[in-house]
């Protein structure tokens, strides 16, 4: 989200680029909006990318935010063209399917943008022709339209299923058995509507909570991210990797929707109330295991009522007051889970070597401590200092508190 990087310098970008590349991320998708200052931050990003070692094959491409950028008249193409014109020949710009291929361009939304034409197909065909006058384009948009329409939009080279990272089909009215461990396979419908020559970009995301009132962006809902969502989604993508060309991680720094896996820095979009104090970098390190495998073949009781001007987010009933635990163990071990200092408040679980998914109830006013014991010795411990599962928090916060062992 370039829109969250207003105070960034080249050094800030370089820190992010190095951190991402060290954790199996191969590039950044630069989501840009209409503000002119964003182009200056993008220039800084490309300059920082030039400073990476040549052996670091990190690439950049654009996702034009069509909820911000106008797209109703032919002249609106000029703004998008200015980005392509500036960065088309940069060696860090992603081309597909090879380094001599076409420039990859994606979008967030755009299904309502016609660029002066009378249909979606004609509008985006016009845009693509104009951009291709600068350099050939490999267009992978996320239009948020019924996939059955894809065959008639011949100008696109592929599709990005942006919503695929979450079980957005859930509602509190469904039986609980349908809500727990929901399917994460919405990609199938999109793939069925594409031909074999088209590119498919899938999404993976660890969380989704946004909490803006009517006086702001008027976005106030949560998607269920329980049931080890991040890991289960990655497992699905790894199983389907023969049909998936790209995986986009949503997101690096979208604080407003709580799915950031990078450090909290830059300029938050008035999300401090639910982001400050909730670092997510452990997800970045967790992500690296699954990204490599793919390439190789809320933290307060949900029922509490808070005296706050923004009400509880839509679909709050879908979540559970549980901690979701991922264990990587090279040998069999005993896992002990605590939510308080009381001796009797301990759950012990034997795990084999490999990956293990566990869950455990959170306790109001309690904390978290998880230890791994082998040969009667503690070999790993996760006990985040300062974490407390508040019984009566001051604001609704369905963001995730994320921690890891050291």
Buried (B, 14 or more C-beta within 10 A) or exposed (E): BBBBBEEBEBEBBBBBBBBBBEBBBBBBBBBBBBBEEBBEBBEBBBBBBEEBEEEBEBBBBBBBBBBBBEBEEBEBBEBBBEBBBBBBEBEBBBBBEEEEEBBBBBBBBBBBBBBBBEEBBBBBBBBBEBBBEBBEBBBBBBBBBEBEEBEEBEBBBBBBBBBBBBBBEBEEEEEEEBBEBBEBEBBBEBBEBBEEEBBBBBBBBBBBBBBBEEEEEEEBBBBBBBBBBBBBBBBBBBEBBEBBBBBBBBBBBBBBBBBBBBBBBBBBBEBEBBBEEBBBBBBBBBBBBBBEBBEEEBBBBBEBEBEBEBEBBBBBBBBBBEBBBBBBBEEEBBBBBBBBEEEEEEEEBEBEEEBBEBBBEBBBEBBBBBBBBBEEEEBBEBBBEEBBBBEEBEEBBBBBBBBBBE
